[in-house]
Amino acid sequence: MIIQIKKGSAENQLIEFEKELKNNEIEFKKVVLLDKTYLITSANVNVKEQLLKKFNNLVQDVKEFKTEYQLCLREFKKENTVVDIGNGIIFGANKTVIMAGPCAIESEKQVMTTAEYLKKK
């Protein structure tokens, strides 16, 4: 289950909600994405209804999924995550980017020699 917290919610309310989850033995991970706060959990429906009634002024939205990989699903976030690292290199756009590196670095000289070679290619 992914619980979206309302923007501008008081921090003390969120702390109280987190304590309540822990008291109900619900494991969760707090995630902040694009100025939105989410609590990712695998709570069951009965606990969810009870907690959501108690904290309805704090909760913006709730989504339930049948997988542990909730943040990877298109049902959670339909648009691509696009990361521009500069120099025309953009991950997540309609362009293939290949990145590789040594699995072990033996020296700075080795890395710099490899980088110079790849830059020329």
N, C-alpha and C positions, 0 to 999 in steps of 0.2 A: 504494500500500500504506500502511496506517495501522498503526503499531506502538505498542501501549500498553505503557508502562513500569510495572513493579510499584511499588505505593506503598511508600515507605520505602527505596527502592533508594539505595545510596550514590552520591553525586554523582560521585565519581571513576570509578565503573563506567560511568555514563552518558557522561561525557566520553570515556572510552576507546572506547565503542561509537560515539559520534559521529565520533571520529578514524578508526575502522575504516571507517565509511560513506564518509568523505571519501577515504580511501586506495583504496577500490574505485570511486571516481568516482561515488558515488551522492549526488545532491543531495537535501536534506531540509529540512524546516521544523519546528522544535520548537514545539509548541503546548501550553499548559496551560489546560485547561478543567475547571472544577469540581473542583479539587484532583487532577486526573489529568493525567499527562504523556504526550503523543503525539509521535511522529516521523512526519511525513507525507512520503512518498517515492514514487517511481514505479519502484522497483527490480524487476528481473526475478526469477523464481522461483528460478533456480539460485543467484544471489547470496544471496537471502533464506535459503534452507535452510542454506547454509554459515555465514552470520552468526548465524542463530538458534541453531544448535548451539553455537557459541562463546560466545554470550551468553544462554543459556537461563535462567540465574538472574536475569536482568534483565528479560526480556520477559514481560509478562502475557498479551498477546493480539496477534494479527495478523489484519488484514482486508485483503483484496485487492479492488479495484474496477477497472473498465475505463474510468475517466474521471479527468480532472484536477480535477474538482469534488467530491472525496471527502467533504469536511466538510459539504456541503450535502445529502447523500443520507440518506434515511430508514433505509437499511440501517446507517448509522453511528450515528445518534442518532434513535431513534424518537419520543421525546417532544418537544413544542414547547419552544422556548426562550422563556420568559416574563420580560419586564422590566417592573417596576413603577417608574415615574418619579414617582409621587405624585399627589395630587389626583384619584385615580380613573382615571388614565391608565395603561393596561396594554397593552403591546405583546406579541403572541404568544398572547393568550388568545382566547376565542371572541367577540371584539369587534373591529369595524373601527375603526382609528384613522387619520385622515388628517392628514398633516403637510406643510406647505408653507412656503416662505419666499422672500424675494427672491433672485434669482440674483446680485445685486450690491447691496451696502449703500452708499448714498451719504452717509448721516448717521445719527447716533444718533436724532435727532428723527424721521426717516423710519421707523425701526424701531419706536420707541416709539409713534408715531401708529398704525401698522399693528397693533401688538400690542393697543393699547387698543380699536381698532375690532373686532378679532376676538374679544376677550374679551367685549365687549357682545353679540356675535352668538351 
